[in-house]
Amino acid sequence: MGIRARSMAAAVLAFLLGYAMQGNHEIAHAQDQYPDHSLNHSALHATPIVPKSYGRLAAAIPDSIGTGLVFEAADGTIRFVSVNGMKEGELARYDTTPSQGGIPRSYGHLVAAVVNNGSTGLVFEDQQGVIRFVTITGQVEQELKRQ
């Protein structure tokens, strides 16, 4: 091995040792700061909370700030929540009288959500097995029947 190769190897080794020593120092510092180990990782970083009243998680979709979650409540209300736990919007459900921006309950349960060309689409399936592709404004784009 030539002198240049040995110098490079020594530099890499020195870098790795320095990096390893720095990591050990940080761990020791963290342990000294919390000697009783009563603080865990989740206590150091606040975890966003999504109310259970939002219902079941129906889908995860790309969002402007990462991943968006789509929930369907027991009453059918659909809520969109960002990855940081903030509610970004909701769609009401209705039985007979259309509400602005609402989705008929007769469409069944929300089974999926998709983002296509920047628009969010919702996929519903009713008790008869009809699958509906619906825009966020409630317009049916396509229906499929299962037999």
Secondary structure, DSSP 8 states (H G I E B T S, - for coil): --HHHHHHHHHHHHHHHHHHHHHHHHHHHHHHHSTT----HHHHS------GGG-EEEEEEEETTEEEEEEE-TT--EEEEETTS-EEEEE-EESSS--TT-EEGGG-EEEEEEEETTEEEEEEE-TT-EEEEEETTS-EEEEEE--
